[in-house]
Amino acid sequence: MTPAAETADPLYVSFPRAEWARLRAATPLSLTEDDLRELRGLNEAVSLDEVADVHLPVSRLLNLSLAATRGLHGAVASFLGEPVAAPFVVGLAGSVAVGKSTTARILQRLLSRWPESPRVDLVTTDGFLLPNAVLEDRGLMDRKGFPESYDRRGLFRFVSSVKAGSPEVSAPVYSHLAYDIVPGERQVVRSPDILILEGLNVLQAGPPLPGRGPHAFVSDLFDFSIYIDADEDDIERWYVERFLRLRETVFRDPASYFRRYADLTAAEAEATARDIWTRINGANLRRNIAPTRGRARLILEKGPDHAVRRVLLRRL
């Protein structure tokens, strides 16, 4: 294999897609076209070829990392004289409309089909958004998705409890139809081998709070981290295209929070989508999400066609 190219950042090694694909080695593709149809997000055309070239080598790397981490846990257990069993936690970050959810679902399915059949749970940070009533009371509805719109303490408690080996931990459930937390509904996580945590700001860290000294972030609990990257102009275009598709589908549901957008003309819908992007999603990307890119262990870089064209792996 041709040596991977160096990047401007000496912390990373860059692999064009064809070179990265070779790193799947002999790993068989366990997904079918029917599986992929179920896992694809709206307005995404990820193919089985892309899964084989990109996601399958990622799953192999994660599987190897899991085995290495278990070896480390064994060494610590031997030192302490007592068992140490902590789930392997993967953080997956990136902008709205960049394809995080689809990538997370594909990796969950691939990892669960490795010969060891590990239990793989997927949790999104949407469930830790503050309820709309709280956001409205705090004047944060136009900052939904920004770090301050989340129950960050609740998210940290959830992941730390899973990481500590608690037999059963639950997370709130979010409805994209209602655009709010579902009262009384919980997602229960029971001692997974792997937990994938997917969300906009999961890689965030920051300086100590004034007068409070150092504090921990959920990203401190990750064993591996992935960032999905693309040019902002492309992401904005994907967001607008998805908005227009939703206007013709989900927004027409009488129960949809966005029902009022269903009757917009195409031109009005596009103008609305671009306004939302400019005021909220684009601002959040530039201010909070993109700055965390350099904290990821692995970066999947997408081209204008929404397909991964390059993979960057942080050096050990």
N, C-alpha and C positions, 0 to 999 in steps of 0.2 A: 504494500500500500504506500502510495506517495505520502511523505510526511505532511501532516496538517500545517496549514499556513499560520504564521504568527499574526497576531492582531496588534493594533495600536496599544491595547492594554496588555502589558506583559503577564497579567494574572490569568489570561485566557488563551487557549489554543483553539483555532478556528478550523472547522471541518465543512467543506462544501457538502451538499446533501449526498452526492454519490460516494464520497469517502466515508461519511458517517454511516451510510447504509451497510458498508462492509463489516461494520462492528457488530452487526447482529449475529455474526458467526453462523453457527448452524441452528440458531434458534428458530423453531417452526412458527409459522403464522397461525395463531389459534382463533382468529376472527374470520367470520364469513361476511359476505355482502349484506346478508340479512341482519347480522349483528351491527354492522356499521350503520345501516339505515336507521336502526333504533337509537344509536348513540350520537348521530350527527345533530348539531344545532341548526336552528333556522338560518337559512341563507349561507350555509357552509357546504362546500363540495369536497370535503376530504375524501380521498380515494383509498382503496386497499393498498395500492402501490405506495402511497405516502405513509400509511400505517406501517408497512413492511420496511420502508426506508428510514423512517424517523422514529416512530413510537416504539417499534419493536426493539431497536438498540437501546432506547431510553429504558424500557422495561428490563432489559438484560443488565444494564448498569445499576438500576435500582435493586434488582435481585442480588447482584454481587455485593452491593453496599449493605443490604440487609444482612447477608451472611457475615460480612466483616464486622458489622455492628454487634451481631449476636456473639461473635467471638470475643469482642471487647467486653460485653456484658459477662461472658463466662469468666474472663480474667478478673473482673471486679468481684464477681460472686466468689471466686476462689480466694481472693484477698480478704473479703469480708467474712467468709464462712457462712454465707446465707444467699439464697436465690436472688437474682436480679433479672427481672423480665419486664422490659419497657417496650411498648410498640414503636415501630419505626415510623417517624412522622415526616411527611413530605409536604412542603409548602409550595403552592403554585399560584403565581401572581401575574398580573397584566391588566391592560385596559379593558373597559367595556368594549364589546364587539370584536375583540381580538381572537376569540376562540378558546378561552380558558376552560369553560365548562365541557366542551366537546373533548378537549385534550385530557381533562381529568377523568371523564367517563371512559375514554379509550384506555388510558393507563390502568384504571381500576380493573377493567375487564381483562386486559392482558396479564396483569400481575396475578390476578386470582386464578388464572389458568396455567401458571407455572406448575411443574410436577409436584411441588410440595403443597399445592393448593392453599396458599396462605389466605387468611380472612382479611379482606381489604375493604375498609369503610371509607366513604367519601362524604365530607361535610363541607358546605359552603358557608362563608362568613355572612351571607345575606341574613341568616337566622339571627345574627347578633346585631343587626341594624336596630336602632331604637324605634319603638312603635311610632307611627305617624303622629299620633296625638302628642307624644313627647317632642318630636321634631318640630311640630307646629308651635308648641308652647315655647320652644327655645329659638324659634326663628331659623330653623335649619332645613326646612323642606327643600330649599334650592341648593343645599349642600349635601344632599343624600348621596352616600358613597364616599364622602370625604371622611378622614379618620375620626373627626369629632362626632359623626353621626352614628357611630357604633358603640355598643356596650363593650368597651375594650377590656374592662376588668372581668366581665362575664366570659368573654372569649378566652382570656388567659387562664381563668379558673378551669374552664372546660378542657382545654388542651393539656394543661398541667395535670389534671386529674386522670386523663387518658394516659398520659406519659408515665404517671406514677403507678399505673397498673390497676387502677380502680376497676372492679368487675363490671360496673354499669354506670355510664355517664350519659346525660341527655343534653340536647341542644334545642333551642327554639326553632320553629319552622316558619319559613317565609313563603308567602304566596305572591308570585309575579302577576297573577291575575288581579288580586286585590291590592297589590303594591304595598303590602303591610305584613306584619307579623300575624300568624294565625293564633288567636287566643286559645290557650290550653293544649295546643298540639306540640309534641316533642319528638325529636329524632333520637332514638336510643342507640348508643354505641356500647358494645359488649366485648371488651378485651380483644381488639383486632390485632393482627400481626402488623398491619400497615394501616396508617391513617393518612389519607390525602386531604389536606385543608386547602380549599381553593377560594381565592378572593382578591379583590383589588389591591388591598394594602397589607397583605399578610407578611411582606418582607420589611415592613417599616420598622425603623428604630429611631432613636433620637437622643438629644442631649438630656442630662438630668434635669428634672423639674426644679424651678427655683425653690430653695429651702427644703427640698425633699431628698436630694442626693440621687445616687444611681438607682435605677429601677429596671425591672425585666420587661421584655417584650415577647409576644408570642413567637416571633421569629427566633428567639434564643432557644426554643424548644425543638427546632427542626433538626432532623438528621440529614436532610437533603432539601434543596430548594431549586425551583424552576421558574424562569421568567419568560413569558411569551412576548416577543417584541415585533414591532413593525413600524414603518414610517407613519407619522401622525396623519398625513393626508389620506393615506390608504385606510387607516382605522376610521377616520371620519366618514369616508365614503361607504365603508362597510356598515357603519352605524346608521347612516341615512337609508341605505338599501334595506336594512333589516326593519327600520321604522316603517318604511313604505309597505313591506310585506306584512308586518303586524297590523297596519291600518286595514288591510284587506282580510285579515283572519282574526286574531285574538281580540283586537280592539272592538270588533263587532259584537262580542259577547256582552249582553246587558250587565253582567257582573264585573266587567273590566273597569278598573280605575281610569283607564284611558279611553273609555267609550266615546268621549266627546271628540276624539281625534278621528274616529271612523268616518265621519261625514265630511271631512276636509277634502278639497280638491287635491289632485296630485301636487300641484304647485304649492298650495298652502301647507300640505303635509311635509314637503321637502323643506320649506322655509322654517316650519316649526322644529323639525328635526335638527336643522343646522343651528337654530337658536339655542336649543337644549344642549347641543354639543358644545357650542361656544361658551355658554354661561356655566355649565356644570361639568360634563364629562371631559371635555378638552382641558378645562382649567384644572380638574382633578388629576388628569394624566400628567400634565406638565409639572404641577406643584408637588404632588404626593406620590404618584405611582412610578413614573419614569426614573426619578432619582434613586429608587430601590433596585434598579436593574443590576447595578454592580455588586449587589449583595448576594445574587443568585449563584448557585453552583453550576447551573446549566442554563443557557439561553437558547431558545428556539426562535430564530429570526425568520419572519415571513416576508414574502414578496407581495407585489400588488395583486396577484391572483389568489391570495389567502393561503398559499401553500408554503411550507417551510423550505427555505432555500439554503440555510446555513445553520450550523449548530456550534455554539461556543461552550467549551468546557473549562471550568476553572481548574488551574493546576492545584495539586494537593499541597 
